Amino acid sequence: MQHSAGYPVINHWLETKSFKPFLFQQQSWQYIAAGESGLVNAPTGCGKTFAVFLGALINFINEHPEDYRSVKKSGLLLLWITPLRALAKDIGRAMEEVITELGLQWKVGIRNGDTDTAERARQKKQMPEVLIITPESLHLLLAQKGYPEIFQSLQLIAVDEWHELLGSKRGVQVELALSRIVHLQTAADCPSPMIWGISATIGNLDDAKEVILSALNKAGVIVKAGIRNAIEVESVFPDEIEKYPWAGHLGIKLAHKLIPIIQQSRTTLIFINTRGMSETWYQTLLTVCPELAGSIALHHSSIDRELRTWIEDNLHSGNLKAVVCTASLDLGVDFRPVETVIQVGSPKGVARFLQRAGRSGHSPDAISRIHFLLCYDVLIQYLNTLAISEGFYPTAIFNEVRSTYCFRDLQENEWQQILHFITEGGVAMGQYDEFKKVEVEEGIYRIRNRKLAMRHRMHIGTIVSDSMMKVKFVSGGYVGVIEEYFISRLNPGDVFTLAGRNLEFVLIKDMTALVRKSDKKKAIVPSWTGGRMPLSANLGKILRQTLNELGGNHQSAEPEIKALEPLAALQQQLSIVPKENELLIEHIETEDGFHLFVYPFEGRLVHEAMAAILAYRISKIRPISFSFAMNDYGFELLSDQQIPVDDTNVYELFSPDDLLNDIQRSVNNTEMARRKFRDVAVIGGLIFQGMPGEKKKARHLQSSASLLFNVFTEYDPQNLLLRQSYQEVLDQQMEEVRLRDMLERIQQSEIRICFPERLTPFCFPIKVDSMREDLSSEKLEDRVRRMQQQMNAGKS
């Protein structure tokens, strides 16, 4: 490669900037020069982007050794797929800097939901050499007339942050788009474009490579950086550990301890798991240290895009001292000045924590778990996308679709069901013309109806959330967005927090919440859907292993374990601290009734399902009713009578036998599937969400979805979308695989049943969680303080 025309040019440019390429970058360039495809795995901040992008430049210079500086309007050469809009600007900036300094005539374009109409028109007239695009916008390209011409010159496709897309519906969108582009080139007797996945944090590299290269039917290569920068993790402890801690405040009392860390660092990212808590932390840090005003910012996905862009730019330039942020700043944006990362609360997974730590001290090793579903809704949407542009021949597209990893097991009869559904409305909806979208003309499947085509273009995508409502000042000015259900609970005059401001709600007008600034100190913190993320399987395993050390008699050298020793000692005094190979069950009687606390340490979703299953199995022993509560560490069953769980039946109650049937009997999985069907129906195009600015309310969408759900259940029970809804409930909400793994682990463990005389440190936060529904946050805090005082005084 050193003897090629391109490598010396790139190497000289790097030398002028006092850069030296890493070995993994040189290996990537060599593979790209040879026309190979594969996966690059490297820590954040170590040059993954340059590993692929500079390889594309080397290729171009090799092809034009004499005139590479003057060749222009070459068409689309590099398609860069990224999962977040926030990444596009930073990546584009870095690419343009290289192109300018090398004197190339390449243009870099960005295509996502923020791209204005004029820029889209320019791209249509003349495609840039590099196009940075989201999965949704890529499918919108496929919905354009004449789209095959766009990809005729394409040489390389890069999929950034592949681990974030892998195994998700957006990842399936990428797989389908890759299959279409690859087969377009094949049909035109052109060489297939190279495909390169780029990932910072992933453990199952072989699986990840197989998925992304499936359409090429090539083995490909894996390029690993082999760079392991040390991560220095320092825990911030309160002066005194509460012996009866409770979930929810997420360390707010430690805010004053972060001020010196922020002040001593050049730039600090403070990661919070939820948007609601990030608002609280931002306000608290300003209250504790008013001098930070102007140098600290708040960044999450519901804040106005212009403000987020301003924050990203100023973080990049080093003008901001600190940013309180959520996962909206998680994915690969390389902010060079960041010196320190603070993680508040558990990040719910080792991989996510290491990636966040990688903003300042990078480390690539982590594990990812992948679940692959047959996403019929995404496939139906994709076929409609092709039908509104050039149309498709079903046999050819079936073979293409089967070339993807996700749909490699798609059966001919399932394919025929899908074709029947998009052309005739399927078994159940054949009487309704609006479901007969696709027409067949001389074997080509097309959507001729312009209204249907326009509706489809507006709703291409796989992310379905509750209806969002814009928040604007009465005097003008956009603040951000908030979920409709939250705003619907407010009365005029109520004060809530958004974008770090206290806002007084005035009224709703034209699907917009109008507000004015408020000087009130107390405000309601919004709780967005998805605010309670479950603990990952890997983090749960590590937590159980840590219990061995926490419950041991030896003195630990780890500061975290030492800090928790008083809490562990009280837990051991009242009950036990279970070891990794033990399951602790506590029977406790209080004035509220009889409590059964169980501690599998498997995450909220698994515990929610297990609580329902255990209640069902106990009810078969004796007629009894329960209320449930759970957190990431355990769950509670509460009844007004003694709960019959003891040494004679406990292993049977936690048996994996007949699990699927017990799930279906114990949980209202029909109702859960009904709600899941709403998302499936929206993605599959069965439900129209409304025109821009006139979005249908969430309850109206749910009502429409429920009607269709009932029709399919009665008249077409084998409907693929219906089946998918039930399967997604099992795999995503019930976590059936993980639940079964937990029960099999418990069968090999020792179950310890204890009878504490009062609430223990382990069960206290679960007990508090059970009171949240009935008490406001202020009343809950007062109640918890009284309970803590009673517990510490030794009262039941």
Disulfide bonds with the S-S distance in Angstrom:
none
